[in-house]
Amino acid sequence: MGRLGVDLYPLQTGVGLDRVESFGKFLGGSPANVAVAAARLGLRTALVSRTGADPFGTFLHRELKGFGVDDRWVTEAAAYPTPVTFCEVFPPDDFPLYFYRLPKAPDLEIHPHELDLGAIRAARVFWATGTGLCAEPSRTATLEALRARSGAGDGGGGGDGGAGRATVFDLDWRPMFWTDPAEARPYYAEALRHATVAVGNLDECEVATGERDPEAAARALLASDGGTVRLAVVKQGPKGVLALAADGTRAEVPPLPVEVVNGLGAGDAFGGALVHGLLAGPDLEEALRRANAAGSIVAGRLACSSAMPDPAEIAEALARGTGTIGTGGTGTTGTGAGGTGTTGTGAGGTSATSTGTPPEKG
């Protein structure tokens, strides 16, 4: 549930937008990308979001269906244009984002009364993000969906002793959508009261918990008010990923080496593979290894959504010990495999920066 838009990625790397001559158009938005990543791994997925009543919205519906994502709960908000996001690509670790989401993004116009709470309760995994809390009515709708889940008797999945249901709160901190972290913290705390799995990178964990040390951040997430969080996943970019479960299970997995093309989609690929792992069974370390591999593969490709790997690609990457297994996606970028420098970022995303530009500072 949450952000959906059009990504316009330059087909020339190492230059600013003022010098880019051509772009590739892709489905984007972190929750949408996670849904695509999970669908690529064979799961039945659906997205709750909104678009504008415009050609970009039509494009996104077509892309979702093409990727196997159910779009029945993606509706039009005619008053607002479908958002567009540009990025600049300066490998290995600089990927400025430019969000065009004014006057307001349709995905922030999700109203509580529009939610299909029966479907949300029935899903084996429900994934919501911090961005959905940044404005009304999406804030109330996101919390309403999470409360519906907590009333359904979720298990933690993954590190909770076996395959099961999970309510995932992706911290997804985007500073350009908030006045300051202090504004976000109460809403993050309320979301965590209803989540069984919390996922975030170090910056995001610091916003949610005040802790930046990975171990301390994971323990703080597990100790969130309400006591529902059963698994905390802390992404550390080039240092891999750490996961702690409430039952004492601990797993720390290094990244898969890869030369970065575009690090922006790595965290979403990680997320989709993590969902698959939560449902597959109790081996938390194996779930993280596969999720790291998925993130590494996508970091080595230009696109996000169309670059998401299938199970055979993840198996190949793990067997070869590198995320470099071909250009993937549209094949529009040159050589490469992705991560932070040559270290890799299977856990995804911490090296990507967001810099400011009109019409929204990002």
Phi, psi and omega per residue, in radians:
M1 nan 2.226 3.033
G2 2.454 -2.396 -2.862
R3 -1.110 2.379 3.104
L4 -2.585 2.339 3.118
G5 -2.955 -2.988 3.141
V6 -1.827 2.200 3.024
D7 -1.657 2.265 3.046
L8 -2.005 1.815 -3.058
Y9 -1.815 2.363 -3.121
P10 -1.171 2.457 3.076
L11 -1.575 0.076 2.965
Q12 -2.080 2.265 -3.123
T13 -1.830 2.736 3.093
G14 1.413 0.209 3.091
V15 -2.335 2.710 3.118
G16 -1.294 2.911 -3.130
L17 -1.049 -0.503 -3.137
D18 -1.166 -0.278 -3.118
R19 -1.979 -0.071 3.133
V20 -1.264 2.393 -3.095
E21 -1.826 -0.365 -3.117
S22 -2.655 2.701 -3.066
F23 -2.318 2.691 2.941
G24 -1.790 2.486 -3.102
K25 -1.858 2.219 -3.062
F26 -2.425 2.692 2.920
L27 -1.109 2.443 -3.130
G28 -2.539 -3.078 -3.030
G29 1.779 2.175 -2.982
S30 -0.960 -0.881 -3.141
P31 -1.083 -0.654 3.093
A32 -1.107 -0.730 3.114
N33 -1.131 -0.671 3.097
V34 -1.094 -0.735 3.109
A35 -1.073 -0.736 3.101
V36 -1.115 -0.776 -3.129
A37 -1.053 -0.724 3.128
A38 -1.192 -0.673 3.115
A39 -1.108 -0.667 3.110
R40 -1.063 -0.417 -3.125
L41 -1.681 0.188 2.996
G42 1.699 0.095 -3.132
L43 -1.542 2.629 3.015
R44 -1.441 2.084 -3.054
T45 -2.239 2.734 3.075
A46 -2.522 2.756 -3.129
L47 -2.157 2.398 2.990
V48 -1.847 1.953 -3.108
S49 -2.888 -2.987 3.107
R50 -2.527 2.694 3.023
T51 -2.232 3.031 2.954
G52 -1.374 2.929 3.078
A53 -1.577 1.202 -3.004
D54 -2.588 3.013 -3.114
P55 -1.041 -0.572 3.086
F56 -1.128 -0.655 3.068
G57 -1.105 -0.723 3.077
T58 -1.052 -0.745 3.094
F59 -1.017 -0.774 -3.086
L60 -1.160 -0.698 3.068
H61 -1.054 -0.766 -3.139
R62 -1.113 -0.718 3.136
E63 -1.153 -0.772 3.128
L64 -1.003 -0.832 3.139
K65 -1.095 -0.709 3.138
G66 -1.104 -0.559 3.115
F67 -1.488 -0.053 3.135
G68 1.484 0.382 3.123
V69 -1.753 2.204 3.129
D70 -1.156 2.172 -3.073
D71 -1.893 0.279 -3.048
R72 -1.102 -0.464 -3.137
W73 -1.740 0.315 3.001
V74 -1.797 1.889 -3.023
T75 -1.998 2.956 -3.119
E76 -1.585 2.442 2.951
A77 -2.052 1.607 -2.916
A78 -1.110 -0.366 -3.073
A79 -1.320 -0.231 -3.023
Y80 -2.257 2.523 3.104
P81 -1.326 2.617 3.008
T82 -1.047 2.263 -3.081
P83 -1.250 2.658 3.117
V84 -2.203 2.419 3.097
T85 -2.190 2.223 3.021
F86 -1.777 2.655 2.969
C87 -2.365 2.775 2.939
E88 -1.884 2.565 -3.037
V89 -2.081 1.818 3.077
F90 -2.150 1.408 -3.137
P91 -1.057 2.594 0.193
P92 -1.699 -0.162 -2.935
D93 -2.491 0.396 -3.120
D94 -2.307 1.899 -3.096
F95 -2.365 1.258 -3.109
P96 -1.037 2.449 3.118
L97 -1.934 2.503 3.112
Y98 -2.233 1.813 -3.072
F99 -1.584 2.252 3.040
Y100 -1.966 1.561 -3.020
R101 -2.259 0.508 -3.129
L102 -1.887 2.610 0.071
P103 -1.259 -0.372 3.063
K104 -2.885 2.518 3.125
A105 -1.388 2.412 3.105
P106 -0.981 -0.567 -3.104
D107 -1.202 -0.183 3.020
L108 -1.620 0.046 3.110
E109 -1.825 0.430 3.023
I110 -1.325 2.119 -3.098
H111 -1.719 2.526 -3.125
P112 -0.980 -0.692 -3.069
H113 -1.225 -0.241 3.127
E114 -1.492 -0.205 -3.047
L115 -1.230 2.423 2.977
D116 -1.586 1.485 -3.032
L117 -1.158 -0.481 3.072
G118 -1.089 -0.775 3.118
A119 -1.188 -0.674 3.136
I120 -1.121 -0.727 3.107
R121 -1.159 -0.616 -3.028
A122 -1.330 -0.405 -3.087
A123 -1.086 2.432 3.086
R124 -1.186 -0.590 3.056
V125 -2.297 2.338 3.015
F126 -2.107 2.275 -3.060
W127 -2.084 2.092 3.081
A128 -2.207 2.787 -3.031
T129 -2.234 2.782 3.119
G130 -1.101 -0.546 3.129
T131 -1.043 -0.595 3.130
G132 -1.112 -0.218 -3.137
L133 -1.636 -0.040 -2.943
C134 -1.405 -0.236 -3.105
A135 -2.730 2.705 3.028
E136 -1.539 2.641 0.067
P137 -1.514 -0.014 -3.118
S138 -1.022 -0.620 -3.124
R139 -1.039 -0.909 -3.132
T140 -1.116 -0.680 -3.140
A141 -1.130 -0.741 3.137
T142 -1.099 -0.791 3.137
L143 -1.177 -0.625 3.088
E144 -1.100 -0.735 3.109
A145 -1.119 -0.755 3.130
L146 -1.133 -0.684 3.102
R147 -1.129 -0.670 3.094
A148 -1.063 -0.652 3.120
R149 -1.190 -0.770 -3.085
S150 -1.159 -0.430 3.075
G151 -1.403 -0.096 -3.076
A152 -1.687 0.023 3.065
G153 1.334 0.837 -3.120
D154 -1.171 2.568 2.874
G155 -1.700 2.958 -3.051
G156 -1.389 -0.468 -3.042
G157 1.190 2.930 3.033
G158 0.954 -1.809 -3.085
G159 -1.312 0.104 -3.127
D160 -1.693 0.298 3.005
G161 1.762 0.176 3.092
G162 2.704 3.086 3.116
A163 -1.133 2.531 -3.134
G164 -3.124 -2.909 3.123
R165 -1.428 2.671 3.104
A166 -2.604 2.471 2.996
T167 -1.999 1.913 -3.011
V168 -1.748 2.220 2.967
F169 -1.885 1.917 3.077
D170 -1.501 1.996 -3.028
L171 -1.012 -0.667 2.898
D172 0.735 0.972 -3.121
W173 -1.346 2.083 3.069
R174 -2.128 1.741 -2.983
P175 -1.057 -0.449 -3.132
M176 -1.199 -0.224 -3.119
F177 -1.687 -0.004 -3.071
W178 -2.290 2.760 3.048
T179 -1.256 -0.816 3.077
D180 -2.856 2.883 -3.114
P181 -1.010 -0.586 -3.114
A182 -1.063 -0.559 3.102
E183 -1.145 -0.626 -3.049
A184 -1.397 -0.534 -2.929
R185 -0.983 -0.759 -3.141
P186 -1.086 -0.629 -3.140
Y187 -1.283 -0.644 3.049
Y188 -1.090 -0.737 -3.138
A189 -1.082 -0.711 3.124
E190 -1.163 -0.704 3.101
A191 -1.086 -0.736 -3.122
L192 -1.146 -0.412 3.094
R193 -1.099 -0.350 -3.034
H194 -2.063 0.060 -3.123
A195 -1.710 2.627 3.016
T196 -1.836 -0.303 3.106
V197 -2.330 2.283 3.079
A198 -2.060 2.319 -3.081
V199 -2.289 2.297 3.078
G200 -2.979 2.806 3.020
N201 -1.517 -3.111 -3.013
L202 -1.123 -0.712 3.104
D203 -1.065 -0.760 -3.112
E204 -1.174 -0.705 3.101
C205 -1.105 -0.649 3.124
E206 -1.127 -0.697 3.094
V207 -1.095 -0.771 -3.043
A208 -1.321 -0.616 -2.970
T209 -2.122 -0.274 -3.026
G210 1.442 -0.018 -3.114
E211 -1.883 2.401 3.108
R212 -1.965 -0.406 3.031
D213 -1.124 2.267 -3.038
P214 -0.980 -0.801 -3.111
E215 -1.122 -0.789 -3.134
A216 -1.141 -0.677 3.129
A217 -1.122 -0.764 3.130
A218 -1.085 -0.737 -3.135
R219 -1.179 -0.607 3.107
A220 -1.169 -0.677 3.096
L221 -1.118 -0.726 3.110
L222 -1.137 -0.489 -3.108
A223 -1.597 0.180 -3.118
S224 -0.960 2.543 3.132
D225 -0.962 2.277 -3.095
G226 1.915 -0.519 3.038
G227 1.165 0.370 -3.101
T228 -1.558 -0.379 -3.101
V229 -1.196 2.104 -3.116
R230 -1.864 -0.272 -3.123
L231 -2.547 2.212 3.098
A232 -2.008 2.198 -3.107
V233 -2.063 2.051 -3.093
V234 -1.961 1.994 -3.133
K235 -1.529 2.331 -3.056
Q236 -2.137 0.357 3.100
G237 0.995 -2.088 -3.077
P238 -1.162 -0.177 3.099
K239 -1.713 0.064 3.074
G240 1.602 -2.569 -3.049
V241 -2.459 2.512 3.090
L242 -2.078 2.379 3.053
A243 -2.308 2.325 3.036
L244 -2.139 2.382 3.090
A245 -1.929 2.709 -3.104
A246 -1.128 -0.397 3.134
D247 -1.474 0.107 3.120
G248 1.697 -0.155 3.100
T249 -1.099 2.363 3.111
R250 -2.328 2.391 3.068
A251 -2.481 2.363 3.059
E252 -2.341 2.148 -3.007
V253 -2.173 2.263 3.112
P254 -1.266 2.857 3.113
P255 -1.302 2.903 3.047
L256 -1.691 2.146 -3.058
P257 -1.032 2.455 -3.133
V258 -2.918 2.602 3.096
E259 -1.626 2.156 -2.991
V260 -1.184 2.350 2.842
V261 -1.826 -0.912 3.119
N262 -2.632 1.961 -3.059
G263 -1.445 0.000 -2.971
L264 -1.216 -0.514 -3.083
G265 -1.646 -0.030 -3.037
A266 -1.090 -0.740 -3.124
G267 -1.139 -0.592 3.120
D268 -1.258 -0.677 3.050
A269 -1.094 -0.744 3.058
F270 -0.985 -0.780 -3.102
G271 -1.088 -0.805 3.132
G272 -1.084 -0.703 3.113
A273 -1.247 -0.569 3.076
L274 -1.103 -0.754 3.087
V275 -0.991 -0.804 3.110
H276 -1.018 -0.743 3.141
G277 -1.174 -0.661 3.117
L278 -1.062 -0.601 -3.117
L279 -1.498 -0.372 -3.012
A280 -1.350 -0.565 -3.100
G281 2.762 -3.013 -2.935
P282 -1.466 -0.064 -3.053
D283 -1.394 1.569 -3.060
L284 -1.124 -0.738 -3.119
E285 -1.091 -0.720 3.116
E286 -1.142 -0.678 3.095
A287 -1.059 -0.727 3.134
L288 -1.205 -0.661 3.109
R289 -1.060 -0.784 -3.132
R290 -1.192 -0.671 3.115
A291 -1.163 -0.715 3.064
N292 -1.038 -0.752 3.138
A293 -1.090 -0.734 3.124
A294 -1.077 -0.768 3.112
G295 -1.102 -0.704 -3.138
S296 -1.120 -0.743 3.137
I297 -1.033 -0.813 -3.075
V298 -1.227 -0.570 3.076
A299 -1.086 -0.376 3.118
G300 -1.602 0.175 -3.126
R301 -2.227 2.763 -3.075
L302 -1.256 -0.850 -3.006
A303 -1.435 3.046 3.012
C304 -1.876 -1.256 -3.023
S305 -1.024 -0.897 -3.080
S306 -1.302 -0.127 -3.138
A307 -1.647 -0.078 -3.053
M308 -1.074 2.354 -3.045
P309 -1.419 2.735 3.000
D310 -1.686 3.034 -3.079
P311 -1.017 -0.642 -3.126
A312 -1.136 -0.655 3.125
E313 -1.183 -0.690 3.092
I314 -1.108 -0.759 3.113
A315 -1.081 -0.702 3.124
E316 -1.122 -0.772 -3.139
A317 -1.068 -0.753 3.137
L318 -1.146 -0.674 3.140
A319 -1.175 -0.635 -3.112
R320 -1.506 -0.299 -3.140
G321 1.315 0.426 3.121
T322 -2.719 2.607 3.061
G323 -1.402 -0.042 -3.135
T324 -1.446 1.697 3.135
I325 -2.321 0.500 -3.126
G326 2.041 2.902 -3.053
T327 -1.251 -0.613 3.120
G328 1.098 -3.064 3.107
G329 0.946 -2.294 -3.114
T330 -1.502 -0.209 -3.128
G331 1.251 0.393 -3.063
T332 -1.493 -0.259 -3.137
T333 -1.634 2.943 -3.098
G334 -1.375 -2.264 -3.107
T335 -1.348 2.997 2.876
G336 2.339 2.846 3.137
A337 -2.578 2.962 -2.897
G338 -2.312 2.990 -3.139
G339 2.590 -2.771 3.124
T340 -1.833 1.858 -2.954
G341 1.118 -2.305 3.095
T342 -1.764 0.206 -3.071
T343 -1.535 -0.633 3.100
G344 1.759 2.715 3.087
T345 -2.444 1.127 3.103
G346 -1.056 -0.589 3.114
A347 -1.299 -0.386 2.875
G348 1.615 2.337 2.628
G349 1.457 -0.298 -3.001
T350 -1.245 -0.308 -3.107
S351 -1.533 -0.224 -3.103
A352 -1.292 2.333 3.124
T353 -1.893 2.724 3.084
S354 -2.162 2.100 -3.089
T355 -2.011 2.825 -2.953
G356 -1.473 2.558 3.014
T357 -2.918 2.618 2.993
P358 -1.084 2.721 0.014
P359 -1.507 -0.097 3.022
E360 -2.258 2.367 3.030
K361 -1.204 2.263 -3.103
G362 -2.387 nan nan
